[in-house]
Amino acid sequence: MTRHAQPAQPAKSPRPPVNGLEGIQSNGDGRTVLLTADDLARRWQMKTTDQIYRLTREGKLPVVRLGRYYRYRLEAVEVFELEGGSAADG
């Protein structure tokens, strides 16, 4: 039986920072990265957090509650973005 060599996979290059937010990119080490509404507004190039809080209230944007504070998992935000902002639409 002849074995065929598998083509080499290109190395994954780190994703460039979005809008200078180097601290909120996927870190790849398994730790959960949490964003504030302000972080998310900068990521989405928004002037205010009003839309983010509206999506949160409507249950369309997954949230982590820490007492009275809201935080957003980077992984969940990326899924929300990839699905066109409709992650929780029925």
Contacts in CASP RR format, 6 or more apart in sequence:
PFRMAT RR
TARGET T0000
AUTHOR 0000-0000-0000
METHOD contacts of the structure
MODEL  1
MTRHAQPAQPAKSPRPPVNGLEGIQSNGDGRTVLLTADDLARRWQMKTTD
QIYRLTREGKLPVVRLGRYYRYRLEAVEVFELEGGSAADG
14 25 0 8 1.000
15 25 0 8 1.000
15 26 0 8 1.000
17 23 0 8 1.000
17 25 0 8 1.000
18 24 0 8 1.000
18 25 0 8 1.000
18 43 0 8 1.000
19 42 0 8 1.000
19 43 0 8 1.000
19 45 0 8 1.000
21 39 0 8 1.000
21 42 0 8 1.000
21 43 0 8 1.000
23 33 0 8 1.000
24 33 0 8 1.000
24 35 0 8 1.000
24 39 0 8 1.000
24 43 0 8 1.000
24 74 0 8 1.000
25 33 0 8 1.000
25 74 0 8 1.000
26 33 0 8 1.000
26 74 0 8 1.000
26 75 0 8 1.000
26 78 0 8 1.000
27 33 0 8 1.000
32 73 0 8 1.000
32 74 0 8 1.000
32 75 0 8 1.000
33 73 0 8 1.000
33 74 0 8 1.000
33 75 0 8 1.000
34 64 0 8 1.000
34 71 0 8 1.000
34 72 0 8 1.000
34 73 0 8 1.000
34 74 0 8 1.000
35 43 0 8 1.000
35 71 0 8 1.000
35 72 0 8 1.000
35 73 0 8 1.000
35 74 0 8 1.000
35 77 0 8 1.000
36 70 0 8 1.000
36 71 0 8 1.000
36 72 0 8 1.000
37 49 0 8 1.000
37 52 0 8 1.000
37 53 0 8 1.000
37 56 0 8 1.000
37 70 0 8 1.000
37 72 0 8 1.000
38 49 0 8 1.000
39 72 0 8 1.000
40 49 0 8 1.000
40 52 0 8 1.000
40 72 0 8 1.000
40 77 0 8 1.000
41 47 0 8 1.000
41 48 0 8 1.000
41 49 0 8 1.000
41 52 0 8 1.000
43 77 0 8 1.000
44 52 0 8 1.000
46 52 0 8 1.000
52 61 0 8 1.000
53 70 0 8 1.000
55 61 0 8 1.000
56 63 0 8 1.000
56 70 0 8 1.000
58 88 0 8 1.000
59 88 0 8 1.000
60 80 0 8 1.000
60 85 0 8 1.000
60 86 0 8 1.000
60 87 0 8 1.000
60 88 0 8 1.000
60 89 0 8 1.000
61 72 0 8 1.000
61 76 0 8 1.000
61 77 0 8 1.000
61 80 0 8 1.000
61 87 0 8 1.000
61 88 0 8 1.000
62 72 0 8 1.000
62 73 0 8 1.000
62 76 0 8 1.000
62 80 0 8 1.000
62 87 0 8 1.000
62 88 0 8 1.000
63 70 0 8 1.000
63 71 0 8 1.000
63 72 0 8 1.000
64 70 0 8 1.000
64 71 0 8 1.000
64 72 0 8 1.000
64 73 0 8 1.000
65 71 0 8 1.000
76 87 0 8 1.000
79 87 0 8 1.000
80 87 0 8 1.000
END
